[in-house]
Amino acid sequence: QQQVKQSPQSLIVQKGGISIINCAYENTAFDYFPWYQQFPGKGPALLIAIRPDVSEKKEGRFTISFNKSAKQFSLHIMDSQPGDSATYFCAAAYSSNTGKLIFGQGTTLQVKP
Amino acid sequence: NAGVTQTPKFQVLKTGQSMTLQCAQDMNHNSMYWYRQDPGMGLRLIYYSASEGTTDKGEVPNGYNVSRLNKREFSLRLESAAPSQTSVYFCASSEEAQGRYEQYFGPGTRLTVT
C-alpha cells in the first residue's frame, strides 16, 4: 500500500521556469512533510519541510504548498536552474513514530539551459 | 564530522552468498535506518532502530537482518543473496530537533546479485 503518491515521475523544465512536483498522502495522522533532494551517486539530503499548521513555507527559490483538506502538498522551484537537476522525494511522518519516514516514488527533474 | 559512512561502496555477489553492509554515524543520533532504492519505487524502509539495543521491521524486511552494535553502528546482513536484492542501499540516522526529524543519509552501497 503506497501511503504517499508522487507525480510526475519525470519533469523537464527550461532554465528560469517553475518546476512543480505534487504529492498526496492517505494517513491523516501524518504531521511532518519533508522534501529530499538527491544528486546522482549521492544520498538524499533534506531540502525543506513543513508541518500541517501552515499552508506554505518558503526557503529561497523553494516553496512547499500544503493543502490539509485535500491531503496534498507540492514543491515549487522558482527560477529553476540546471544545478537543480536531481531526483526529488516527498515524504511524510508522524511525530510519535520516532520520525520514521514514508517516501514517495521520486521525481527526476531535468532543467535545460 | 564524517556524518554517515557506509562500506562497501560497491559489491557484486553470486546468488546464495552472504554479506554484511556496514554503517556508522558520528552525530550521536539515537535513530538509524536502512533503506533500499529501486527505480520508480522510491526509498523503502528495510529496518530501523529507534535506539541502541532496539530494532524493528520496516516495509520490506524479508531476506535481511540487522544489528545495532552500539549507538554509532547499524549493520545490515543478507544471509542468502537473491537477484531481487540487487539495489542501492542507504543508511540514515536522525534525531528529533524542535519537532522535525531530519534524516542524514550515507553515500549508499550499490549491490548487484547475479
Backbone of each chain as ProteinMPNN parsed JSONL, in Angstrom:
{"seq_chain_A": "QQQVKQSPQSLIVQKGGISIINCAYENTAFDYFPWYQQFPGKGPALLIAIRPDVSEKKEGRFTISFNKSAKQFSLHIMDSQPGDSATYFCAAAYSSNTGKLIFGQGTTLQVKP", "coords_chain_A": {"N_chain_A": [[0.853, -1.191, 0.0], [0.739, 2.065, -1.045], [1.412, 4.799, 0.701], [2.126, 7.403, 0.257], [1.874, 9.222, -2.579], [3.5, 10.265, -5.466], [3.922, 12.666, -8.062], [4.939, 14.345, -11.116], [6.587, 11.416, -12.543], [8.836, 12.065, -13.975], [10.327, 15.139, -15.093], [10.792, 17.851, -17.227], [12.176, 20.992, -17.507], [12.607, 24.321, -18.645], [15.454, 26.455, -18.175], [15.022, 28.955, -15.743], [12.325, 28.618, -15.557], [9.352, 27.394, -13.79], [9.316, 24.692, -11.624], [7.181, 22.091, -10.7], [6.194, 19.767, -8.36], [4.146, 17.19, -7.204], [2.505, 15.752, -4.344], [0.511, 13.296, -2.686], [-1.152, 12.161, 0.206], [-2.33, 9.569, 2.447], [-2.744, 8.959, 5.139], [-4.115, 10.547, 7.819], [-2.871, 11.015, 10.177], [-0.308, 11.791, 9.74], [2.127, 14.287, 10.376], [4.303, 15.688, 9.584], [6.122, 16.813, 6.881], [8.539, 16.392, 4.73], [10.777, 17.365, 2.056], [13.154, 15.792, 0.038], [16.279, 16.029, -1.647], [18.161, 14.554, -4.197], [21.237, 14.015, -5.664], [22.871, 12.487, -8.505], [24.513, 9.483, -7.618], [24.751, 10.118, -4.976], [23.605, 10.282, -1.512], [20.216, 11.005, -0.436], [19.281, 14.348, 0.617], [17.981, 16.569, 3.058], [15.777, 19.067, 1.938], [13.658, 20.94, 2.341], [11.01, 21.412, 4.707], [7.69, 20.929, 6.082], [5.077, 21.55, 8.468], [1.673, 20.626, 9.278], [0.321, 22.846, 10.306], [0.716, 25.152, 8.933], [0.171, 26.683, 5.711], [1.953, 27.207, 3.753], [5.436, 27.235, 3.029], [8.466, 28.88, 2.584], [11.721, 28.78, 1.296], [14.221, 30.438, 0.082], [14.434, 29.803, -3.323], [12.715, 27.713, -3.183], [9.562, 26.383, -2.429], [7.083, 25.024, -0.33], [3.779, 24.077, -0.75], [0.845, 23.469, 1.073], [-2.031, 21.532, 1.441], [-4.274, 20.756, 3.603], [-6.922, 19.767, 3.748], [-7.29, 18.516, 1.305], [-5.363, 16.655, 1.481], [-2.844, 16.941, 0.272], [0.359, 17.997, -0.924], [2.861, 20.138, -2.283], [5.889, 20.819, -4.121], [7.445, 23.71, -5.183], [9.715, 24.996, -7.44], [11.165, 27.879, -8.045], [12.387, 29.956, -10.742], [14.036, 27.947, -11.991], [17.144, 26.217, -12.159], [19.945, 24.795, -14.002], [21.565, 23.466, -12.131], [19.703, 22.526, -10.35], [18.885, 20.155, -11.283], [18.042, 16.981, -10.464], [16.949, 14.217, -8.4], [13.889, 14.293, -6.732], [12.3, 13.704, -3.669], [9.262, 13.391, -1.979], [8.03, 13.085, 1.37], [6.507, 11.674, 4.324], [5.615, 11.751, 7.785], [4.763, 10.729, 11.153], [4.957, 12.29, 14.244], [4.986, 10.825, 16.581], [6.088, 8.452, 15.956], [8.827, 7.952, 16.049], [10.001, 9.424, 14.009], [10.032, 7.998, 11.645], [10.093, 7.815, 8.187], [7.85, 7.874, 5.396], [8.319, 7.491, 2.072], [7.681, 9.106, -1.102], [7.547, 8.094, -4.611], [9.471, 9.401, -6.059], [10.771, 12.017, -8.195], [12.33, 12.732, -11.164], [14.061, 15.486, -12.075], [14.919, 17.504, -14.774], [16.62, 20.306, -15.746], [16.814, 22.337, -18.408], [19.371, 24.153, -20.093]], "CA_chain_A": [[0.0, 0.0, 0.0], [1.548, 3.251, -1.161], [0.764, 5.815, 1.51], [2.478, 8.71, -0.297], [1.946, 9.1, -4.031], [4.203, 11.421, -6.008], [3.86, 12.826, -9.515], [5.138, 13.292, -12.118], [7.779, 10.581, -12.369], [9.944, 12.839, -14.519], [9.932, 16.508, -15.415], [11.8, 18.644, -17.933], [11.831, 22.41, -17.403], [13.626, 25.231, -19.172], [16.091, 27.348, -17.207], [14.21, 30.124, -15.428], [10.93, 28.224, -15.409], [8.893, 26.904, -12.492], [9.142, 23.245, -11.53], [6.154, 21.762, -9.701], [6.086, 18.336, -8.068], [2.993, 17.017, -6.326], [2.385, 14.543, -3.537], [-0.743, 13.087, -1.98], [-0.989, 11.178, 1.27], [-3.585, 8.964, 2.879], [-2.866, 8.85, 6.588], [-4.315, 11.873, 8.409], [-2.017, 11.144, 11.36], [0.97, 12.392, 9.366], [2.223, 15.676, 10.809], [5.601, 16.234, 9.197], [6.199, 16.558, 5.442], [9.786, 16.924, 4.189], [11.217, 17.08, 0.695], [14.573, 15.47, -0.054], [16.904, 16.208, -2.962], [19.233, 13.578, -4.379], [22.044, 14.106, -6.88], [23.357, 11.16, -8.915], [25.625, 8.915, -6.877], [24.771, 10.627, -3.593], [22.428, 10.015, -0.707], [19.28, 12.139, -0.349], [19.53, 15.358, 1.646], [16.787, 17.364, 3.331], [15.707, 20.33, 1.212], [12.722, 21.823, 3.014], [9.977, 20.602, 5.359], [6.551, 21.702, 6.559], [4.124, 20.893, 9.355], [0.338, 20.956, 8.754], [-0.29, 24.036, 10.875], [0.891, 26.264, 7.991], [-0.213, 26.288, 4.354], [3.053, 27.445, 2.824], [6.74, 27.54, 3.595], [9.376, 29.271, 1.514], [13.139, 28.919, 1.604], [14.884, 30.812, -1.168], [13.615, 29.539, -4.51], [11.924, 26.514, -2.937], [8.343, 26.62, -1.651], [6.127, 23.938, -0.155], [2.378, 24.449, -0.54], [0.228, 22.359, 1.791], [-3.494, 21.583, 1.473], [-4.62, 19.708, 4.558], [-8.223, 19.156, 3.459], [-7.132, 17.651, 0.137], [-4.272, 15.728, 1.789], [-1.869, 17.091, -0.801], [1.373, 19.027, -0.772], [3.647, 20.248, -3.505], [7.151, 21.564, -4.111], [7.609, 24.623, -6.307], [11.068, 25.528, -7.582], [11.086, 29.079, -8.877], [13.623, 30.278, -11.465], [14.782, 26.688, -11.996], [18.495, 26.29, -12.701], [20.498, 23.471, -14.33], [22.066, 22.86, -10.904], [18.584, 21.911, -9.621], [18.628, 18.845, -11.877], [18.23, 15.992, -9.408], [15.723, 13.49, -8.073], [13.237, 14.869, -5.549], [11.388, 12.804, -2.977], [8.465, 13.866, -0.856], [7.91, 12.095, 2.426], [5.576, 12.014, 5.403], [5.886, 11.036, 9.039], [4.056, 11.238, 12.32], [5.988, 12.56, 15.241], [5.014, 9.828, 17.649], [6.624, 7.208, 15.421], [10.291, 8.066, 16.006], [10.493, 10.067, 12.81], [10.122, 7.087, 10.503], [9.55, 8.479, 7.01], [7.292, 7.16, 4.256], [8.73, 8.271, 0.912], [7.051, 8.97, -2.397], [8.311, 7.305, -5.576], [10.553, 10.21, -6.603], [10.618, 12.722, -9.465], [13.609, 13.143, -11.75], [13.936, 16.808, -12.695], [15.992, 17.972, -15.652], [16.47, 21.702, -16.111], [17.605, 22.546, -19.632], [19.958, 25.503, -20.155]], "C_chain_A": [[0.891, 1.244, 0.0], [0.855, 4.379, -0.425], [1.046, 7.222, 1.015], [2.694, 8.532, -1.797], [2.483, 10.392, -4.618], [4.081, 11.459, -7.52], [4.405, 14.201, -9.897], [6.379, 12.462, -11.812], [9.013, 11.296, -12.899], [9.426, 14.172, -15.031], [11.092, 17.199, -16.109], [11.324, 20.089, -17.952], [12.966, 23.23, -18.013], [14.189, 26.086, -18.035], [15.239, 28.594, -17.014], [12.741, 29.814, -15.217], [10.603, 27.759, -13.993], [8.708, 25.392, -12.565], [8.137, 22.967, -10.417], [6.052, 20.253, -9.575], [5.012, 18.172, -7.003], [3.042, 15.712, -5.55], [1.031, 14.5, -2.841], [-0.534, 12.005, -0.94], [-2.348, 10.696, 1.743], [-3.809, 9.065, 4.39], [-2.971, 10.232, 7.232], [-3.512, 12.066, 9.696], [-0.655, 11.756, 11.022], [1.003, 13.856, 9.789], [3.575, 16.301, 10.486], [5.844, 15.829, 7.758], [7.478, 17.195, 4.882], [9.929, 16.612, 2.702], [12.728, 16.847, 0.736], [15.027, 15.621, -1.497], [18.062, 15.232, -3.064], [19.925, 13.801, -5.713], [22.589, 12.727, -7.221], [24.568, 10.71, -8.109], [25.722, 9.353, -5.434], [23.544, 10.152, -2.838], [21.506, 11.22, -0.715], [19.672, 13.083, 0.777], [18.277, 16.205, 1.811], [16.866, 18.717, 2.629], [14.852, 21.345, 1.985], [11.634, 20.936, 3.622], [8.874, 21.516, 5.893], [5.74, 20.872, 7.535], [2.734, 21.376, 8.964], [-0.335, 22.166, 9.377], [-0.06, 25.293, 10.02], [0.572, 25.763, 6.583], [0.92, 26.483, 3.35], [4.331, 27.721, 3.6], [7.707, 27.805, 2.461], [10.784, 29.363, 2.042], [13.873, 29.18, 0.286], [13.967, 30.587, -2.352], [12.665, 28.361, -4.334], [10.749, 26.823, -2.008], [7.553, 25.324, -1.539], [4.75, 24.572, 0.023], [1.661, 23.236, 0.035], [-1.284, 22.561, 1.844], [-3.98, 20.423, 2.341], [-5.924, 19.018, 4.2], [-8.144, 18.196, 2.281], [-6.085, 16.574, 0.367], [-3.247, 15.733, 0.661], [-0.844, 18.152, -0.417], [2.273, 19.006, -2.006], [4.9, 21.081, -3.271], [7.19, 22.418, -5.37], [9.059, 25.113, -6.3], [10.98, 26.693, -8.553], [12.425, 29.311, -9.566], [14.541, 29.054, -11.503], [16.116, 26.839, -12.727], [19.006, 24.888, -13.049], [21.047, 22.73, -13.101], [20.979, 22.257, -10.033], [18.252, 20.527, -10.163], [19.02, 17.758, -10.881], [16.939, 15.188, -9.306], [15.175, 14.041, -6.762], [12.244, 13.859, -4.982], [10.577, 13.586, -1.957], [8.389, 12.748, 0.169], [6.914, 12.582, 3.462], [5.921, 11.178, 6.621], [4.918, 11.527, 10.098], [4.99, 11.19, 13.508], [6.097, 11.477, 16.291], [5.683, 8.537, 17.2], [8.119, 7.301, 15.154], [10.815, 8.636, 14.701], [10.638, 9.166, 11.606], [9.385, 7.705, 9.324], [8.972, 7.487, 6.019], [7.562, 8.025, 3.037], [7.806, 8.057, -0.268], [8.017, 8.303, -3.371], [9.469, 8.079, -6.196], [10.207, 10.835, -7.948], [11.995, 13.139, -9.95], [13.401, 14.431, -12.524], [15.158, 17.099, -13.555], [15.687, 19.414, -16.031], [17.394, 21.98, -17.279], [18.111, 23.981, -19.7], [19.278, 26.409, -21.185]], "O_chain_A": [[1.688, 1.453, 0.914], [-0.181, 4.868, -0.875], [0.289, 8.145, 1.316], [3.578, 7.791, -2.228], [1.992, 11.478, -4.312], [4.128, 10.423, -8.184], [4.342, 15.131, -9.092], [7.138, 12.794, -10.901], [10.104, 11.157, -12.347], [8.248, 14.316, -15.358], [12.231, 17.144, -15.644], [10.2, 20.374, -18.365], [14.138, 22.869, -17.905], [13.495, 26.396, -17.067], [14.789, 29.212, -17.979], [11.991, 30.668, -14.744], [11.467, 27.735, -13.116], [8.031, 24.88, -13.456], [8.229, 23.535, -9.328], [5.847, 19.548, -10.564], [4.972, 18.918, -6.024], [3.553, 14.701, -6.033], [0.479, 15.532, -2.459], [0.187, 11.037, -1.183], [-3.376, 11.321, 1.482], [-4.939, 9.237, 4.849], [-2.014, 11.005, 7.193], [-3.479, 13.168, 10.245], [0.07, 12.19, 11.917], [0.032, 14.586, 9.59], [3.943, 17.328, 11.057], [5.785, 14.644, 7.429], [7.502, 18.392, 4.594], [9.279, 15.71, 2.173], [13.474, 17.591, 1.373], [14.27, 15.377, -2.437], [18.853, 15.096, -2.131], [19.286, 13.781, -6.764], [22.754, 11.887, -6.336], [25.527, 11.462, -7.939], [26.674, 8.997, -4.739], [22.572, 9.684, -3.431], [21.952, 12.339, -0.97], [20.305, 12.684, 1.755], [17.594, 16.521, 0.837], [17.875, 19.418, 2.708], [15.287, 22.467, 2.244], [11.363, 19.845, 3.12], [9.087, 22.706, 6.126], [5.713, 19.644, 7.449], [2.615, 22.446, 8.366], [-1.465, 22.487, 9.01], [-0.573, 26.366, 10.339], [0.687, 24.571, 6.297], [0.852, 25.982, 2.227], [4.322, 28.343, 4.662], [7.765, 27.048, 1.492], [11.028, 29.947, 3.098], [14.108, 28.269, -0.507], [12.855, 31.113, -2.391], [11.892, 28.046, -5.24], [10.912, 27.435, -0.952], [7.373, 24.61, -2.525], [4.571, 25.481, 0.833], [1.838, 22.115, -0.442], [-1.763, 23.623, 2.24], [-4.086, 19.282, 1.891], [-6.027, 17.799, 4.333], [-8.841, 17.182, 2.253], [-5.931, 15.675, -0.459], [-2.838, 14.684, 0.163], [-1.149, 19.086, 0.325], [2.416, 17.983, -2.675], [4.968, 21.915, -2.368], [6.995, 21.921, -6.48], [9.56, 25.585, -5.28], [10.746, 26.502, -9.746], [13.472, 28.918, -9.051], [15.698, 29.131, -11.087], [16.206, 27.493, -13.766], [18.557, 23.903, -12.463], [20.994, 21.501, -13.044], [21.283, 21.548, -9.074], [17.44, 19.806, -9.584], [20.186, 17.635, -10.506], [15.971, 15.439, -10.024], [15.918, 14.229, -5.798], [11.461, 13.248, -5.71], [11.129, 14.35, -1.165], [8.659, 11.59, -0.147], [6.527, 13.75, 3.474], [6.439, 10.066, 6.517], [4.326, 12.598, 9.968], [5.7, 10.213, 13.746], [7.176, 11.234, 16.831], [5.828, 7.613, 18.0], [8.613, 6.788, 14.15], [11.954, 8.363, 14.32], [11.302, 9.533, 10.637], [8.215, 8.073, 9.43], [9.517, 6.401, 5.817], [7.094, 9.162, 2.964], [7.22, 6.987, -0.432], [9.152, 7.984, -3.018], [10.358, 7.477, -6.799], [9.454, 10.266, -8.738], [12.737, 13.816, -9.237], [12.66, 14.467, -13.507], [16.294, 16.954, -13.106], [14.622, 19.708, -16.574], [18.614, 21.871, -17.156], [17.372, 24.918, -19.401], [19.668, 27.566, -21.343]]}, "seq_chain_B": "NAGVTQTPKFQVLKTGQSMTLQCAQDMNHNSMYWYRQDPGMGLRLIYYSASEGTTDKGEVPNGYNVSRLNKREFSLRLESAAPSQTSVYFCASSEEAQGRYEQYFGPGTRLTVT", "coords_chain_B": {"N_chain_B": [[33.505, 16.231, 11.137], [32.306, 13.188, 9.871], [29.758, 12.425, 9.321], [27.408, 10.24, 8.073], [28.68, 7.149, 7.319], [29.265, 4.529, 4.953], [30.097, 1.186, 4.158], [30.671, -1.59, 1.957], [31.251, 0.539, -0.98], [30.543, -0.471, -3.441], [29.393, -3.7, -4.503], [29.471, -7.003, -5.714], [27.666, -9.901, -5.747], [27.21, -13.462, -5.802], [24.266, -15.418, -6.332], [22.943, -16.697, -3.344], [25.174, -16.211, -1.785], [26.475, -14.584, 1.173], [26.531, -11.432, 2.916], [27.582, -8.512, 4.77], [26.498, -5.247, 5.198], [27.975, -2.297, 6.238], [27.421, 0.416, 8.504], [27.991, 3.587, 9.914], [27.637, 6.328, 12.2], [28.526, 9.617, 13.255], [27.198, 11.517, 14.706], [25.932, 11.262, 17.062], [23.311, 10.357, 17.061], [20.149, 8.921, 17.991], [18.378, 7.378, 16.429], [18.459, 5.1, 13.71], [18.502, 3.93, 10.291], [17.812, 1.615, 7.614], [17.526, 1.654, 4.144], [16.306, 0.638, 0.914], [16.793, 1.492, -2.487], [15.098, 1.529, -5.447], [14.526, 1.827, -8.965], [11.778, 3.909, -9.721], [10.48, 3.184, -7.418], [11.041, 4.624, -5.221], [12.324, 5.262, -1.937], [12.529, 2.616, 0.19], [11.83, 1.445, 3.394], [13.783, -0.815, 5.179], [14.706, -1.863, 7.699], [14.681, -0.404, 10.966], [16.118, 1.37, 13.767], [15.311, 2.588, 16.765], [16.71, 3.224, 18.993], [19.783, 2.441, 20.712], [20.179, -1.012, 20.953], [17.62, -1.691, 20.211], [15.592, -2.849, 17.517], [13.527, -2.777, 14.59], [11.115, -3.965, 12.205], [10.747, -2.702, 8.887], [9.157, -1.681, 5.889], [9.969, -3.574, 3.952], [11.304, -6.114, 5.01], [11.984, -8.796, 4.537], [14.405, -11.299, 4.003], [16.523, -9.993, 5.047], [18.639, -9.093, 7.84], [19.392, -7.239, 10.826], [21.752, -5.49, 12.917], [22.147, -3.566, 15.758], [24.882, -2.482, 16.807], [26.054, -0.696, 18.581], [25.635, 2.694, 19.735], [26.616, 4.098, 17.565], [26.83, 2.366, 15.336], [25.206, 0.438, 12.792], [24.331, -2.395, 11.282], [23.596, -4.196, 8.234], [22.535, -7.316, 7.163], [22.674, -9.715, 4.609], [21.665, -12.858, 4.335], [21.414, -14.926, 2.438], [21.886, -14.13, -0.575], [19.748, -12.862, -3.16], [18.789, -12.369, -6.614], [16.731, -10.459, -6.623], [17.44, -8.733, -4.665], [19.193, -6.999, -5.685], [20.133, -3.718, -5.725], [20.308, -0.27, -4.598], [21.584, 0.544, -1.507], [20.849, 2.446, 1.31], [21.94, 3.91, 4.301], [20.764, 5.696, 7.136], [20.578, 8.288, 9.638], [18.972, 9.872, 12.443], [17.695, 12.518, 14.529], [15.383, 13.911, 16.769], [14.604, 17.324, 16.536], [13.26, 20.122, 17.733], [10.713, 19.313, 16.886], [11.131, 18.378, 14.33], [12.358, 15.836, 12.166], [15.178, 15.388, 10.841], [16.622, 13.379, 8.516], [19.783, 12.044, 7.993], [21.653, 10.95, 5.351], [23.799, 8.293, 4.265], [26.341, 7.682, 1.693], [25.586, 5.502, 0.205], [25.394, 2.026, -0.896], [26.041, 0.184, -3.697], [24.637, -2.669, -4.764], [24.921, -5.651, -6.544], [23.413, -8.632, -7.453], [24.097, -11.645, -8.888]], "CA_chain_B": [[32.44, 15.209, 11.205], [32.123, 12.453, 8.626], [28.332, 12.218, 9.104], [27.055, 8.823, 7.966], [29.565, 6.448, 6.395], [28.841, 3.185, 4.587], [31.036, 0.347, 3.418], [31.469, -1.033, 0.869], [30.53, 1.406, -1.92], [30.038, -1.356, -4.494], [29.578, -5.118, -4.213], [28.821, -7.969, -6.59], [27.522, -11.195, -5.088], [26.501, -14.521, -6.513], [23.077, -15.903, -5.63], [23.226, -17.592, -2.232], [26.253, -15.708, -0.936], [26.052, -13.683, 2.244], [27.407, -10.297, 3.161], [27.116, -7.517, 5.722], [26.734, -3.848, 4.878], [28.289, -1.587, 7.469], [27.035, 1.821, 8.587], [28.36, 4.243, 11.164], [27.369, 7.77, 12.229], [29.267, 10.279, 14.329], [26.393, 12.655, 15.131], [25.318, 10.897, 18.336], [21.876, 10.196, 16.871], [19.572, 7.689, 18.529], [17.667, 6.581, 15.434], [19.165, 4.753, 12.482], [17.604, 3.314, 9.324], [18.31, 1.057, 6.367], [16.6, 1.746, 3.024], [16.743, 0.264, -0.415], [16.26, 2.376, -3.526], [14.937, 0.887, -6.747], [13.909, 2.766, -9.913], [10.326, 4.01, -9.705], [9.908, 2.693, -6.157], [11.413, 5.5, -4.119], [13.136, 4.685, -0.861], [11.689, 1.751, 1.026], [12.478, 1.152, 4.664], [14.003, -2.242, 5.422], [14.7, -1.972, 9.155], [15.124, 0.782, 11.665], [16.48, 1.221, 15.173], [14.969, 3.847, 17.446], [17.749, 3.492, 19.984], [20.724, 1.338, 20.881], [19.595, -2.214, 21.539], [16.289, -1.978, 19.671], [15.432, -2.825, 16.071], [12.163, -3.097, 14.194], [10.96, -4.16, 10.768], [10.129, -1.666, 8.084], [8.218, -2.106, 4.845], [10.465, -4.704, 3.148], [12.368, -6.731, 5.801], [12.26, -10.197, 4.214], [15.701, -11.583, 3.414], [17.524, -9.149, 5.703], [18.721, -8.987, 9.29], [20.163, -6.069, 11.237], [22.328, -5.46, 14.265], [22.551, -2.244, 16.257], [26.028, -2.897, 17.595], [26.199, 0.33, 19.61], [24.899, 3.869, 19.276], [27.196, 4.576, 16.312], [26.883, 1.428, 14.212], [23.978, -0.292, 12.462], [24.709, -3.181, 10.113], [22.536, -4.909, 7.51], [23.078, -8.575, 6.674], [21.958, -10.556, 3.662], [22.145, -14.215, 4.649], [21.476, -15.714, 1.204], [21.5, -13.088, -1.523], [18.926, -13.218, -4.309], [18.808, -11.292, -7.621], [15.749, -9.424, -6.279], [18.06, -7.817, -3.714], [20.004, -6.024, -6.423], [19.571, -2.426, -5.367], [21.206, 0.648, -3.899], [21.209, 0.539, -0.097], [21.226, 3.649, 2.049], [21.799, 4.0, 5.744], [20.482, 7.069, 7.572], [20.398, 8.478, 11.078], [18.204, 11.086, 12.72], [17.403, 12.895, 15.907], [14.345, 14.93, 16.762], [15.023, 18.657, 16.974], [12.166, 21.093, 17.591], [9.593, 18.743, 16.159], [11.439, 17.868, 12.996], [13.259, 14.704, 12.134], [15.988, 15.399, 9.632], [17.412, 12.165, 8.344], [21.047, 12.24, 7.303], [21.91, 9.733, 4.61], [25.128, 7.951, 3.797], [26.515, 7.755, 0.244], [24.975, 4.353, -0.448], [26.12, 0.844, -1.373], [25.392, -0.371, -4.888], [24.784, -4.125, -4.708], [24.424, -6.445, -7.665], [23.391, -10.079, -7.185], [23.987, -12.333, -10.189]], "C_chain_B": [[32.267, 14.525, 9.86], [30.64, 12.281, 8.319], [28.012, 10.734, 9.153], [27.976, 8.185, 6.928], [29.063, 5.033, 6.175], [29.97, 2.466, 3.882], [30.382, -0.99, 3.112], [30.647, -0.081, 0.008], [29.885, 0.571, -3.028], [30.281, -2.803, -4.064], [28.825, -5.936, -5.247], [28.823, -9.308, -5.869], [26.913, -12.205, -6.055], [25.286, -14.925, -5.667], [23.473, -16.904, -4.549], [24.354, -17.138, -1.326], [25.684, -14.778, 0.133], [27.02, -12.517, 2.343], [26.756, -9.355, 4.175], [27.497, -6.139, 5.222], [26.912, -3.095, 6.196], [27.854, -0.127, 7.38], [27.456, 2.37, 9.934], [28.048, 5.741, 11.065], [28.078, 8.374, 13.442], [28.527, 11.49, 14.863], [25.66, 12.39, 16.445], [23.789, 10.776, 18.234], [21.385, 8.888, 17.485], [19.016, 6.786, 17.441], [18.529, 6.333, 14.198], [18.265, 3.899, 11.617], [18.402, 2.66, 8.186], [17.194, 1.104, 5.331], [17.196, 1.037, 1.82], [16.056, 1.179, -1.416], [16.271, 1.647, -4.852], [14.225, 1.861, -7.668], [12.393, 2.739, -9.838], [9.666, 3.605, -8.399], [10.238, 3.622, -4.991], [12.352, 4.81, -3.155], [12.206, 3.865, 0.03], [12.475, 1.307, 2.256], [12.577, -0.353, 4.881], [13.886, -2.537, 6.922], [15.067, -0.621, 9.735], [15.398, 0.452, 13.124], [16.245, 2.56, 15.849], [16.0, 4.21, 18.512], [18.657, 2.273, 20.061], [20.011, 0.16, 21.54], [18.204, -2.555, 21.045], [16.314, -1.933, 18.153], [13.997, -3.216, 15.75], [12.077, -3.167, 12.685], [10.328, -2.94, 10.128], [9.198, -2.277, 7.061], [8.649, -3.381, 4.131], [11.579, -5.459, 3.877], [12.788, -8.138, 5.366], [13.599, -10.362, 3.511], [16.837, -10.803, 4.037], [17.488, -9.336, 7.22], [19.575, -7.776, 9.635], [20.724, -6.277, 12.637], [22.65, -4.02, 14.612], [23.645, -2.517, 17.281], [26.266, -1.97, 18.783], [25.49, 1.569, 19.071], [25.368, 4.315, 17.895], [26.901, 3.676, 15.115], [25.6, 0.616, 14.044], [24.267, -1.068, 11.179], [23.512, -3.922, 9.545], [23.139, -6.158, 6.912], [22.114, -9.257, 5.713], [22.502, -11.964, 3.853], [22.323, -15.072, 3.4], [20.958, -14.815, 0.085], [20.716, -13.657, -2.701], [18.982, -12.07, -5.321], [17.835, -10.153, -7.307], [16.303, -8.412, -5.264], [19.082, -6.888, -4.367], [19.366, -4.653, -6.249], [20.679, -1.503, -4.89], [20.692, 0.772, -2.464], [21.741, 1.793, 0.586], [20.984, 3.446, 3.536], [21.54, 5.461, 6.094], [20.402, 7.104, 9.092], [19.62, 9.758, 11.297], [18.04, 11.292, 14.213], [16.318, 13.95, 15.844], [14.921, 16.244, 17.257], [13.878, 19.611, 16.686], [11.067, 20.567, 16.683], [9.894, 18.285, 14.744], [12.49, 16.783, 13.081], [14.031, 14.753, 10.832], [16.805, 14.127, 9.58], [18.642, 12.5, 7.507], [21.429, 10.909, 6.663], [23.396, 9.551, 4.321], [25.183, 7.969, 2.278], [25.959, 6.552, -0.509], [25.948, 3.236, -0.779], [25.345, 0.291, -2.549], [25.68, -1.863, -4.928], [24.163, -4.769, -5.927], [24.514, -7.918, -7.292], [23.148, -10.798, -8.504], [23.535, -13.779, -10.03]], "O_chain_B": [[32.103, 15.185, 8.834], [30.285, 12.016, 7.171], [28.302, 10.053, 10.137], [28.038, 8.64, 5.786], [28.508, 4.41, 7.08], [30.71, 3.065, 3.102], [29.607, -1.487, 3.929], [29.452, 0.085, 0.253], [28.791, 0.893, -3.492], [31.244, -3.098, -3.357], [27.694, -5.615, -5.612], [29.87, -9.786, -5.432], [26.201, -11.847, -6.993], [25.292, -14.787, -4.444], [24.236, -17.836, -4.8], [24.478, -17.632, -0.205], [24.573, -14.262, 0.012], [28.171, -12.601, 1.913], [25.547, -9.398, 4.404], [28.648, -5.882, 4.87], [26.121, -3.233, 7.129], [27.913, 0.486, 6.314], [27.302, 1.714, 10.964], [28.174, 6.345, 10.0], [28.211, 7.747, 14.493], [29.147, 12.399, 15.414], [24.856, 13.212, 16.885], [23.069, 11.056, 19.192], [22.098, 7.884, 17.499], [19.159, 5.565, 17.513], [19.224, 7.224, 13.71], [17.369, 3.221, 12.122], [19.504, 3.091, 7.848], [16.073, 0.663, 5.584], [18.409, 0.859, 1.713], [14.909, 1.586, -1.232], [17.317, 1.202, -5.324], [13.398, 2.648, -7.206], [11.786, 1.67, -9.885], [8.443, 3.667, -8.271], [9.749, 3.412, -3.881], [13.08, 3.887, -3.522], [11.218, 4.378, 0.553], [13.618, 0.858, 2.165], [11.584, -1.074, 4.779], [13.069, -3.354, 7.347], [15.69, 0.205, 9.068], [14.979, -0.582, 13.645], [16.908, 3.549, 15.535], [16.136, 5.376, 18.882], [18.333, 1.207, 19.537], [19.329, 0.318, 22.552], [17.656, -3.594, 21.412], [16.979, -1.081, 17.564], [13.335, -3.897, 16.533], [12.849, -2.526, 11.971], [9.502, -2.248, 10.723], [8.528, -3.274, 7.334], [7.804, -4.188, 3.743], [12.714, -5.447, 3.402], [13.84, -8.621, 5.784], [13.897, -9.657, 2.547], [17.986, -10.928, 3.615], [16.459, -9.686, 7.799], [20.391, -7.337, 8.824], [20.251, -7.104, 13.416], [23.34, -3.33, 13.861], [23.373, -2.751, 18.459], [26.638, -2.422, 19.866], [24.812, 1.491, 18.046], [24.574, 4.861, 17.128], [26.739, 4.168, 13.998], [24.993, 0.169, 15.018], [24.429, -0.473, 10.114], [22.553, -4.234, 10.25], [24.154, -6.08, 6.22], [20.915, -9.361, 5.968], [23.669, -12.228, 3.564], [23.27, -15.853, 3.31], [19.756, -14.746, -0.17], [20.975, -14.764, -3.173], [19.2, -10.921, -4.936], [18.084, -9.008, -7.682], [15.703, -7.361, -5.038], [19.746, -6.099, -3.694], [18.199, -4.454, -6.587], [21.84, -1.902, -4.792], [19.519, 1.067, -2.237], [22.912, 2.149, 0.459], [19.97, 2.891, 3.958], [22.041, 6.361, 5.421], [20.187, 6.081, 9.743], [19.608, 10.636, 10.433], [18.217, 10.386, 15.027], [16.332, 14.799, 14.953], [15.631, 16.286, 18.262], [13.563, 19.878, 15.527], [10.556, 21.284, 15.822], [8.99, 17.846, 14.032], [13.378, 16.801, 13.933], [13.579, 14.212, 9.823], [17.583, 13.834, 10.489], [18.553, 13.146, 6.463], [21.516, 9.881, 7.334], [24.142, 10.516, 4.156], [24.172, 8.243, 1.632], [25.87, 6.58, -1.737], [27.151, 3.453, -0.924], [24.162, -0.031, -2.439], [26.826, -2.277, -5.103], [23.028, -4.471, -6.297], [25.566, -8.395, -6.867], [22.125, -10.59, -9.157], [23.393, -14.494, -11.022]]}, "name": "protein", "num_of_chains": 2, "seq": "QQQVKQSPQSLIVQKGGISIINCAYENTAFDYFPWYQQFPGKGPALLIAIRPDVSEKKEGRFTISFNKSAKQFSLHIMDSQPGDSATYFCAAAYSSNTGKLIFGQGTTLQVKPNAGVTQTPKFQVLKTGQSMTLQCAQDMNHNSMYWYRQDPGMGLRLIYYSASEGTTDKGEVPNGYNVSRLNKREFSLRLESAAPSQTSVYFCASSEEAQGRYEQYFGPGTRLTVT"}
